[in-house]
Amino acid sequence: MALERIQKILAKAGVASRREAERMMIEGRVTVNGRVIEVLGFKADPSKDHIKVDGKRLNLFEPKVILLLNKPRGYLSTVRDPKGRPTIMDLLKNPKWRIYPVGRLDFDAEGLLLLTNDGDLAHLLSHPKFSVPKTYLVKVTGVPEEKKLTRLKKGVALEDGEAKAVSCSLIQEREKNSWVRIVVTEGRNHLVKRMFSAIGHPVLKLKRIEYGPIQLGDLPFGQFRFLTPEEMEKLKKADGR
């Protein structure tokens, strides 16, 4: 095999996304032939070199899997938490694969979360340039007027740049709050919450119901399932290419 960058090797092996692999390297968690590798451009031959992550030998032949989890509120979308708070891994009952979440859902958010050991697929689904749509049901304070929802579609100014909704519609109206369905293609931190705050309607509840072509359906809270081969194939074409 030819020499490849370490972060690409780790992604192919299903250890982490390329971005997460770079963070692992910077933290000194990756070794090649016993040497800690912190240089992001370092290359190795996975068929010859002895590559370890957190002291464990890299397994290049782990089957690619994708799980769909219905994340409840009160869980962090991370593999581990130094503060010992509940994470999504507590719901997965010790999976035999080293899987990690594709993107994140806030601690107080719920709904569809994908987890995989396929680094290339995770990159495709989460990188902004691929514009994979994500659909949310959002409970907000008050009832947004149509012109405010139009603002979300035209773009609102946030501290880290403009944000736009692909679509946005009022689906249920109550006296003091309402439910809105919104589709976005970005994954910036707290994006949907910040967008609704920008139009004066803070978020009370946030639930993701679709990620690209994958739908949450009636999967119970805290439960997960494997994606079917057909669903996995659809995900690989989620960027429309």
Residue, then its C-alpha position, 0 to 999 in steps of 0.5 A: m500500500a502507498l503512504e497515506r496521511i495518518q488522519k486518512i488512515l484512521a478515517k478509513a479504518g473507522v476510528a474517527s472522522r478526519r477532523e477528529a483524527e487530527r485532534m487525536m494526533i494533537e493530543g498525542r494519542v496516536t503512535v506509529n512504530g512506537r513513536v507519538i505522531e503529532v505532525l498532521g502531515f505525517k504519512a505511513d503505510p497501514s500494511k506495514d507500519h504499527i499504528k496504535v490509537d490510545g494504545k490499541r492496534l489499528n484494525l483495518f478490516e473492521p466492517k463499516v456500520i451505521l447506527l440510527l439512534n433516537k437520542p433523548r434529552g440529557y445525553l451528550s453527543t460524544v464518545r466520552d466525557p471527562k466530567g462523567r456526564p451521560t453520553i450517547m454511548d451509555l445507550l448503545k450497550n457496549p458496541k463492539w465497533r469503535i463508532y462515533p457520532v456524525g455531527r452533534l445534537d445539543f445536550d437538551a436536544e433530541g431525535l435522529l443521531l447517526l453513528t458510524n465507524d466510516g470516516d469518509l462517510a462521516h466527512l461527507l455527511s458533516h462537512p459544510k461543502f456537501s450541504v446535506p439537509k437536516t430537518y428539525l421540529v422546533k418548539v418556540t416561544g410565541v408564534p412567529e409571523e410569516k415575515k419572520l420565517t421568511r427572514l430565516k429563509k433569506g438569511v439572518a446575521l449571527e456572530d459567526g456569519e449569516a445563516k439561512a434555512v432551506s425551508c421553514s414553516l409553521i406547523q402548529e400554533r398555540e397560545k404561548n408557543s408554536w411548532v416550526r419545521i425547519v431544514v438547514t444544511e449547516g452544522r454550526n454549534h447551536l445553529v437552529k437555536r441561534m437562528f430563532s433567537a435572532i428573530g425573537h422566538p427562543v427555542l423551547k424544544l428541538k428534535r431532529i427528524e431527518y438527516g439527508p434521506i434518512q428519517l427517524g420514523d417511530l424508533p422509541f427514545g433511547q433505542f437504536r437500529f442499524l441502517t439497511p444496505e439501501e439506506m447506507e447507499k442513499l446516504k453515500k449519495a446524500d450530497g447529490r453528486 
